[in-house]
């Protein structure tokens, strides 16, 4: 009974904080604009060690917050990402070449930060920290720059603020090389497995992995006759033992399946699973992350996973039908279709 009560109290606390944040954000914007406060913000990318989708989402969330608050946003290039077993780059040098392309395509090239008198370094920017900073800037009348690791609690309280900030955002198409093949599809599925076995990663409460049956049930509700269906996944067909780069071993500590410097990735034959259910799908396993995200953006229907990679693509997919999965911690936009 007690664990159940604790769960209810945590959900209630989260609801109250999100509601207060949503209510106080307009006040912060009004206070900033009325007093002509000079504030700018950027991502503290030097300290980030995360996946590609997560790092782009952090940039987009700060861009959205800055647009909403009427302050300046300075994009910062992604410096490194975790190398995964089935990526098409296998060492730090190849990863850097890949990230140079990503930063160019997503317009994350380094820009000179606005001149400022005061630098404030923030880990997680919450509504309470933002209020304190705004009041202090008003009092000191300083030109202040915020270097932030994340601001999800602010943007997730009102995800619609993504819409206005990204309305006129376009990828730098001329920088997309021919090596990044974009798969045209009617229905695109993102099957994000991770280590497999519905593993729960450190810092998470539930597994990111959705059961294949979830996607099969969803396809059975859609019009799939004659449609091109592509599944993009990080799940190998057979078990894989992956040894991370020495400089990235610390990123895998605590990961389910990690032992003695090697992580075991469970195999999953998705093509066969979908075929048994009566669906002829093309399965793209690992490979080029840019191909994956660009294909998501171009898809007519995107069936998301609990993953920042498909979340970011969904933000940029302006015309497609977006199917948002249950129990994902980043809330959906209003136009997305919530799957129950």
C-alpha positions in Angstrom: 0.0 0.0 0.0 2.8 2.4 1.0 4.7 2.1 -2.4 1.4 2.7 -4.2 0.8 5.8 -2.1 4.3 7.1 -2.7 3.7 6.7 -6.4 0.5 8.7 -6.3 2.2 11.5 -4.2 5.1 11.7 -6.7 2.7 12.0 -9.6 0.7 14.7 -7.8 3.9 16.6 -7.0 5.0 16.4 -10.6 1.6 17.6 -11.7 1.7 20.6 -9.3 5.2 21.6 -10.4 4.3 21.4 -14.1 1.1 23.4 -13.6 3.0 26.1 -11.6 5.7 26.2 -14.2 3.2 26.6 -17.0 1.5 29.4 -15.1 4.7 31.3 -14.2 6.4 31.2 -17.6 4.1 34.0 -19.0 5.0 36.1 -15.9 8.7 35.6 -16.6 8.3 36.6 -20.2 6.2 39.7 -19.2 8.8 40.7 -16.6 11.7 40.3 -19.1 10.0 42.3 -21.9 8.6 45.0 -19.6 12.0 45.7 -18.0 14.0 45.3 -21.2 16.3 42.7 -19.5 19.3 41.6 -21.5 19.5 37.8 -21.2 20.9 35.2 -23.6 21.1 31.4 -23.3 23.1 28.5 -24.8 23.6 24.8 -24.2 26.7 23.9 -22.1 27.7 21.3 -24.7 31.2 20.9 -23.3 29.8 18.9 -20.4 27.3 16.8 -22.4 27.7 13.1 -23.0 24.5 11.9 -24.5 23.0 10.4 -27.6 22.5 12.4 -30.9 18.7 12.8 -30.5 19.0 13.9 -26.9 21.6 16.6 -27.7 19.6 18.0 -30.6 16.4 18.0 -28.4 18.3 20.0 -25.7 19.3 22.6 -28.3 15.7 22.8 -29.6 14.3 23.1 -26.1 16.6 26.1 -25.3 15.8 27.6 -28.7 12.1 27.3 -28.0 12.5 28.7 -24.5 14.5 31.7 -25.7 11.9 32.4 -28.4 9.1 32.3 -25.9 10.9 34.5 -23.3 12.1 36.9 -26.0 15.8 36.4 -25.1 18.7 35.5 -27.4 19.7 31.9 -28.1 23.2 31.0 -29.2 23.5 27.5 -30.8 26.6 25.5 -29.8 28.0 22.6 -31.8 27.6 19.0 -30.5 31.1 17.9 -29.3 30.6 14.2 -28.8 27.9 11.5 -28.6 27.9 8.0 -27.3 29.0 5.5 -30.0 26.6 2.6 -30.2 27.2 -1.0 -31.4 25.6 -0.6 -34.8 26.5 2.9 -35.7 28.4 3.4 -39.0 31.2 5.1 -37.2 33.4 3.1 -34.9 35.9 5.5 -33.4 36.3 9.0 -32.1 37.8 10.4 -35.3 34.9 9.1 -37.5 32.4 10.4 -34.9 33.9 13.9 -35.1 33.5 13.9 -38.9 29.9 12.8 -38.5 29.2 15.5 -36.0 30.7 18.2 -38.2 28.0 17.2 -40.7 25.3 17.2 -38.1 26.2 20.6 -36.8 26.1 22.0 -40.3 22.8 20.4 -41.3 21.0 21.3 -38.0 22.6 24.8 -37.9 24.5 24.2 -34.7 27.7 25.8 -35.9 29.5 27.8 -33.2 28.5 31.5 -33.1 30.0 34.2 -31.1 28.0 34.6 -27.9 26.5 38.0 -27.3 28.6 40.3 -25.2 27.7 39.9 -21.6 28.7 41.2 -18.2 27.7 38.1 -16.2 27.9 34.4 -16.9 25.6 32.1 -15.0 26.2 28.3 -15.4 23.2 26.3 -14.6 22.7 22.5 -14.6 19.0 22.0 -14.8 17.1 25.3 -15.3 13.9 25.2 -13.4 11.2 27.8 -13.0 12.5 28.7 -9.6 16.0 29.2 -10.8 14.7 31.2 -13.8 12.7 33.5 -11.5 15.7 34.1 -9.3 17.9 34.9 -12.3 15.3 37.3 -13.8 14.9 39.2 -10.5 18.7 39.4 -10.0 19.2 40.7 -13.6 16.5 43.3 -13.0 18.3 44.4 -9.8 21.8 44.4 -11.1 20.9 45.6 -14.6 23.6 43.4 -16.1 23.8 41.8 -19.5 23.6 38.1 -18.5 24.3 34.9 -20.4 23.0 31.6 -19.2 24.9 28.4 -20.0 22.5 25.5 -19.4 22.7 21.8 -19.4 18.9 21.3 -19.8 15.6 23.1 -19.5 13.2 20.3 -20.0 11.0 21.0 -17.0 10.2 24.4 -18.5 9.6 23.4 -22.1 7.8 20.1 -21.1 5.3 22.2 -19.1 4.1 23.8 -22.4 5.5 21.8 -25.4 3.6 24.0 -27.8 6.3 26.6 -27.5 8.4 24.4 -29.8 5.9 25.1 -32.6 6.6 28.9 -32.9 10.3 28.6 -32.5 10.6 25.9 -35.2 8.0 27.2 -37.6 10.5 28.8 -39.9 13.4 26.4 -39.1 14.7 24.4 -42.0 17.6 22.0 -42.2 20.5 23.2 -44.2 19.6 20.9 -47.2 22.6 21.9 -49.3 24.9 20.4 -46.6 23.3 16.9 -46.8 25.6 14.8 -48.8 24.5 12.0 -51.2 25.9 9.5 -48.8 22.9 10.0 -46.5 20.2 8.1 -48.2 16.7 9.2 -47.3 14.2 6.3 -47.3 10.8 7.4 -48.6 8.0 5.7 -46.7 4.3 5.8 -46.1 4.8 4.5 -42.5 8.0 4.8 -40.6 8.5 2.9 -37.3 11.2 3.7 -34.8 11.9 0.6 -32.7 14.3 1.8 -30.1 15.6 -1.3 -28.2 18.8 -0.4 -26.4 20.3 -3.5 -24.6 17.0 -5.4 -25.1 14.9 -7.4 -22.7 12.9 -4.3 -21.7 16.0 -3.1 -19.7 15.5 0.0 -17.5 18.5 2.3 -17.7 20.1 4.2 -14.8 18.0 7.3 -14.0 14.9 5.9 -15.7 11.7 4.5 -14.1 10.4 2.5 -17.0 12.0 0.8 -20.1 12.4 2.9 -23.3 11.7 -0.3 -25.2 8.1 -0.8 -26.5 6.9 -4.4 -27.2 6.8 -5.2 -30.9 3.1 -6.1 -30.4 2.5 -2.4 -29.6 3.5 -1.5 -33.2 1.7 -4.5 -34.7 -1.5 -3.5 -32.9 -1.1 0.1 -34.2 -0.5 -1.0 -37.7 -3.7 -3.1 -37.6 -5.6 0.1 -36.8 -4.1 1.9 -39.8 -4.7 1.7 -43.5 -1.6 -0.3 -44.6 -2.8 -1.7 -47.9 -0.1 -1.0 -50.5 1.9 1.1 -48.1 5.6 1.2 -47.8 6.5 0.4 -44.2 10.1 0.8 -42.9 11.3 -0.1 -39.4 14.4 1.7 -38.2 16.0 0.0 -35.2 19.1 -0.4 -33.1 18.2 -4.1 -32.4 20.5 -6.7 -34.1 19.0 -9.9 -35.5 21.3 -11.9 -33.3 23.0 -11.2 -29.9 26.0 -8.8 -30.1 28.8 -8.3 -27.7 30.0 -4.7 -28.0 33.2 -3.2 -26.5 33.0 0.6 -26.2 35.9 2.9 -27.0 38.2 3.2 -23.9 37.3 7.0 -23.7 33.6 6.1 -23.6 33.6 3.2 -21.2 32.3 5.4 -18.4 29.1 6.1 -20.5 28.1 2.4 -20.2 28.6 1.9 -16.5 25.4 0.7 -15.0 23.9 -0.1 -18.3 22.0 -3.4 -18.3 24.1 -6.1 -19.9 27.4 -4.3 -19.2 30.1 -6.4 -17.6 33.9 -6.3 -17.7 34.1 -3.6 -20.4 31.6 -5.3 -22.7 27.9 -4.8 -23.2 25.6 -7.6 -24.4 22.9 -6.5 -26.9 20.1 -8.9 -27.3 19.1 -9.9 -30.8 15.6 -9.5 -32.1 14.4 -10.6 -35.6 11.9 -7.8 -36.2 11.3 -8.6 -39.9 10.2 -12.1 -38.9 8.0 -10.8 -36.0 6.2 -8.4 -38.3 5.9 -11.1 -41.1 4.2 -13.5 -38.7 1.7 -10.7 -37.9 1.1 -10.3 -41.7 3.1 -7.2 -42.4 5.8 -7.0 -45.0 8.2 -4.4 -43.7 11.7 -3.3 -44.6 14.0 -3.3 -41.5 17.0 -0.9 -41.4 19.3 -2.0 -38.6 21.7 0.6 -37.2 23.9 2.4 -39.7 23.7 6.1 -40.5 21.9 8.1 -37.8 21.4 11.0 -40.2 19.7 8.7 -42.7 17.4 7.6 -39.9 16.4 11.0 -38.6 16.0 12.5 -42.1 13.8 9.5 -43.1 11.6 10.1 -40.0 11.2 13.8 -40.9 10.1 12.9 -44.5 7.7 10.1 -43.5 4.0 10.4 -44.1 3.3 8.6 -40.8 5.8 8.3 -38.0 5.3 5.8 -35.2 7.5 7.1 -32.5 9.5 5.3 -29.9 10.2 6.6 -26.4 13.3 8.2 -27.8 14.6 11.7 -28.4 15.7 10.7 -31.9 12.1 10.2 -33.1 10.9 13.1 -30.8 13.2 15.6 -32.6 12.2 14.2 -36.0 8.5 14.5 -35.1 9.1 18.2 -34.2 10.5 18.8 -37.7 7.9 16.6 -39.5 5.5 19.4 -40.2 2.9 17.5 -42.4 3.0 13.8 -41.4 0.8 12.0 -38.9 2.8 11.6 -35.7 1.8 8.7 -33.4 3.0 9.4 -29.9 3.6 6.4 -27.6 2.2 6.0 -24.1 4.2 6.7 -20.9 6.8 8.8 -22.7 8.3 11.4 -20.3 8.5 14.2 -22.9 4.9 15.4 -23.7 3.4 15.6 -27.2 2.4 18.5 -29.3 -1.3 19.1 -29.6 -1.5 17.9 -33.2 0.2 14.5 -32.5 -1.9 11.4 -32.1 -1.7 9.9 -28.7 -1.7 6.2 -28.8 -3.5 4.5 -25.8 
